[in-house]
């Protein structure tokens, strides 16, 4: 079977909104699986069996089970495209719509206004209802600007793209064992468990984006301090980065503690303990009701020019 349906990528203008139908969803490879380099560019690849899919994916770890996909009910669409100007991709979403006798795969790409040599291409996968062998699929790609998902390291902006099928949940210090087990088993569509005594890691079982209402349901528990999507990273040896409600700042010699207090109150933050290994360095906690997460808030603090350093306390995940 020829699983490649070659269709030129049609690029349109910018648009602000996107609607995801119930019949399709963005797909993320689970666990340690990665897309291979053999994926053809500028065409849609349709997978209707695991035998097709396994030729296009790889894992850095031995004896890892293949992703679970019910190909009797679903098809998996994959497209790799060229990234104009090599602007760093922040988020990719998509949907499949039927128009008369053919389908249109809409891909919405949000990018930072910063280029990088390693971002010359993008990959997007969509799970959908089972498609017939003779389905005709056109593509419609739109590019837009993303929100501020960056932090500063040595005055340089560092960008990361959200991995929205994985989340980190941080618990408060006074949670009970019963509450821990209750939250682990509260969402059947998620796999996960403890990373350390107060941190939990969850990943969607089917590769779907974890919806905002699931995150809100976790945040509604009084013993939950923060719930955040994880981030993809290009850093060697790391597979993902996680954040909680914490970031760290170091005051300039001209910055007073009162200025730090005022800025923290204005941005729904609380000043924590002083860092034991550096003078005038403090841990900052962002409220789970804030519109900005710890990464975004750390960037906001740095841009006030009151600090020599301001960056999140990352949770690092290794692929091995």
C-alpha positions in Angstrom: 0.0 0.0 0.0 1.3 3.5 -0.8 0.8 5.3 2.4 2.0 8.7 1.1 -0.5 11.0 -0.4 1.6 13.7 -2.0 -0.1 17.1 -1.8 1.7 20.5 -1.9 1.5 22.5 1.3 -0.7 25.5 0.7 0.2 28.4 3.0 -2.4 31.0 3.8 -2.3 34.1 6.0 -2.6 34.5 9.7 -5.6 33.6 11.8 -6.3 33.9 15.5 -8.8 31.1 16.3 -8.9 27.4 15.8 -11.6 24.8 16.4 -10.8 21.2 17.0 -13.6 18.8 16.0 -14.5 15.9 18.3 -13.6 13.4 15.6 -9.9 14.3 15.5 -7.1 15.3 17.8 -3.5 16.2 17.8 -1.3 13.2 18.4 1.9 13.0 20.4 4.2 10.0 20.5 4.1 8.5 24.0 7.1 7.8 26.3 10.5 7.6 24.6 9.3 7.3 21.1 10.5 9.9 18.5 9.7 10.6 14.8 12.4 9.3 12.5 14.3 11.2 9.9 12.8 9.2 7.0 9.5 11.2 7.0 9.1 12.8 3.6 8.8 16.6 3.5 5.9 18.6 2.1 3.4 15.8 1.9 0.9 14.0 4.0 1.6 10.5 5.2 -1.4 8.4 6.2 -0.9 5.5 8.6 -3.6 2.8 8.7 -1.6 0.0 10.5 1.2 -0.4 13.0 3.4 -2.0 10.4 3.3 1.3 8.5 3.9 3.4 11.5 6.9 1.5 13.0 9.0 2.3 10.0 8.8 6.0 10.8 9.5 6.0 14.6 12.3 5.0 16.8 13.1 4.8 20.5 16.4 5.5 22.3 15.7 2.7 24.8 15.5 -1.1 24.1 12.4 -3.2 24.6 10.0 -0.3 24.7 6.4 -1.3 23.7 5.1 0.3 20.5 2.5 3.0 20.9 -1.1 1.7 21.3 -3.3 2.9 18.4 -6.6 1.2 17.4 -6.1 1.3 13.6 -9.4 -0.5 13.1 -11.2 2.7 14.1 -8.6 5.4 13.4 -6.0 6.7 10.9 -2.9 8.7 11.8 -1.9 11.6 9.6 1.6 13.0 9.6 3.0 16.0 7.8 6.5 17.5 7.8 6.8 21.0 6.4 9.5 23.6 5.7 9.6 26.4 8.3 9.9 29.8 6.6 12.7 32.0 8.0 13.5 29.3 10.5 11.5 31.0 13.2 11.3 29.0 16.4 8.0 27.0 16.6 6.1 27.4 19.9 2.9 25.5 19.2 1.3 23.4 16.4 -2.4 22.5 16.3 -4.6 21.1 13.6 -7.9 19.8 12.5 -9.3 17.7 9.6 -12.4 18.9 7.7 -14.3 17.2 4.9 -15.1 19.3 1.9 -17.2 17.5 -0.8 -15.2 14.5 -2.0 -11.9 15.4 -0.3 -10.4 16.4 3.1 -8.5 19.5 4.2 -5.9 19.2 6.9 -5.6 22.6 8.6 -2.4 23.2 10.5 -2.0 26.2 12.7 1.6 27.1 13.7 2.5 29.7 16.3 6.1 30.9 16.2 8.4 33.3 18.1 10.0 36.2 16.2 13.4 34.6 16.7 15.2 32.3 14.2 17.4 29.3 14.8 19.3 27.1 12.4 17.8 23.9 13.9 14.2 25.0 13.2 14.1 24.7 9.4 11.3 22.1 9.5 8.2 21.2 11.6 6.3 17.9 12.2 2.6 17.6 13.0 0.5 14.4 13.6 -3.3 14.1 13.8 -5.4 11.2 14.9 -8.7 10.9 13.1 -11.6 8.6 12.2 -10.7 5.8 9.9 -10.1 7.1 6.3 -10.5 5.1 3.2 -7.6 4.1 1.1 -8.5 6.5 -1.7 -9.0 9.6 0.5 -7.7 12.8 -1.0 -6.1 15.1 1.5 -5.2 18.7 0.9 -3.2 20.9 3.4 -3.8 24.4 4.6 -1.0 25.8 6.8 -1.2 29.1 8.7 1.5 30.9 10.7 0.9 33.2 13.6 2.7 34.8 16.6 2.9 32.9 19.9 2.6 34.0 23.5 5.7 34.6 25.6 7.0 31.1 26.4 10.6 32.0 27.2 13.0 32.8 30.0 16.4 34.6 30.2 19.8 33.0 30.6 22.8 35.3 30.6 20.7 38.0 28.9 19.7 35.6 26.1 16.0 34.7 25.5 15.6 30.9 25.7 12.4 29.6 24.0 10.6 26.3 24.6 7.6 24.7 23.0 4.9 23.2 25.3 4.5 19.4 25.3 0.7 19.6 26.0 0.2 15.8 26.4 2.3 15.9 29.6 1.9 17.9 32.8 3.6 18.4 36.1 1.5 18.7 39.3 3.1 20.1 42.4 1.4 19.5 45.8 1.4 21.7 48.8 3.5 20.6 51.9 0.4 19.5 53.9 -1.1 16.9 51.6 -2.1 13.5 52.9 -1.4 10.0 51.5 -5.1 9.7 50.7 -5.1 12.9 48.7 -2.0 11.7 46.8 -3.7 8.4 45.7 -7.0 10.3 45.0 -5.4 12.6 42.5 -3.3 9.8 40.8 -6.5 7.9 40.0 -8.8 10.8 39.3 -8.4 11.0 35.5 -8.6 7.6 33.7 -7.2 9.0 30.4 -3.9 9.8 32.1 -0.9 7.7 33.1 1.4 8.9 35.8 2.7 8.9 39.4 5.1 10.5 41.8 8.4 12.0 40.8 9.3 12.9 44.3 7.2 13.3 47.5 5.4 16.5 46.3 5.6 16.2 42.5 3.5 14.2 40.1 4.0 13.6 36.4 1.0 12.7 34.1 0.9 11.8 30.4 -2.1 11.2 28.2 -2.6 7.5 27.3 -3.7 8.1 23.8 -1.5 11.0 22.8 -4.2 13.6 23.0 -3.5 17.1 24.4 -4.5 17.2 28.0 -7.5 19.6 28.0 -7.6 22.8 30.1 -10.6 21.5 32.1 -8.5 18.6 33.4 -5.8 21.1 34.5 -8.5 23.3 36.1 -9.9 20.3 38.0 -6.5 19.6 39.5 -6.0 23.3 40.4 -9.3 23.3 42.2 -8.0 21.0 44.9 -6.7 23.0 47.8 -3.7 20.7 48.3 -2.4 21.4 44.7 0.1 24.2 44.4 0.5 24.3 40.6 -0.3 22.4 37.4 1.8 23.1 34.2 2.3 21.6 30.8 5.8 20.3 30.2 8.1 21.6 27.5 10.0 20.0 24.6 13.7 20.8 24.6 16.6 20.7 22.1 19.1 20.4 24.9 21.2 17.3 24.4 20.5 14.4 26.8 17.2 15.9 28.0 13.8 14.7 26.7 11.5 17.2 28.4 11.6 20.0 30.9 9.0 20.6 33.6 8.2 23.7 35.6 6.2 24.2 38.8 5.2 27.5 40.5 8.8 28.4 41.4 11.5 30.6 39.9 14.6 32.2 41.3 15.8 35.8 41.2 19.0 37.6 42.1 18.7 41.2 43.0 21.1 43.8 41.5 23.1 45.8 44.0 20.8 48.8 43.3 17.6 46.8 43.9 16.0 46.9 47.3 14.0 44.1 48.9 11.0 46.5 49.0 11.1 46.7 45.2 11.0 42.9 45.1 8.0 42.9 47.4 6.1 45.4 45.4 6.8 43.6 42.1 5.8 40.3 43.6 2.5 41.7 44.9 1.7 43.2 41.5 2.1 39.9 39.8 0.4 37.5 42.2 3.6 36.1 43.6 5.0 35.3 47.0 8.6 35.7 48.1 10.1 32.5 49.5 13.3 31.6 51.2 16.6 33.2 50.4 18.9 31.0 48.2 21.6 29.6 50.6 24.4 29.7 48.0 24.1 33.3 46.7 23.5 36.7 48.3 20.3 38.6 47.6 18.9 35.6 45.7 15.3 34.4 46.4 12.9 31.7 45.5 9.6 33.2 44.1 6.3 31.3 44.1 3.6 32.1 41.5 0.0 31.7 42.5 -2.0 29.0 40.6 -4.6 31.7 39.9 -2.1 33.8 38.0 -2.6 34.2 34.2 1.2 33.7 33.8 3.2 30.6 34.7 6.6 30.6 36.4 8.5 30.7 33.1 6.5 33.7 31.8 6.7 35.5 35.1 10.5 35.0 35.4 10.9 36.7 32.0 8.6 39.5 33.1 10.7 40.1 36.3 14.0 40.1 34.3 12.7 42.6 31.9 12.2 45.1 34.7 16.1 45.4 34.9 16.0 45.0 38.6 17.7 41.6 38.6 20.9 40.1 37.4 19.2 36.7 37.0 15.6 35.4 36.9 14.8 31.9 35.6 12.5 28.9 36.5 13.5 26.0 38.6 13.2 23.3 35.9 12.4 19.7 36.5 14.7 17.8 34.0 13.6 14.5 32.3 16.2 12.2 30.8 15.3 9.9 27.9 17.4 7.0 29.2 
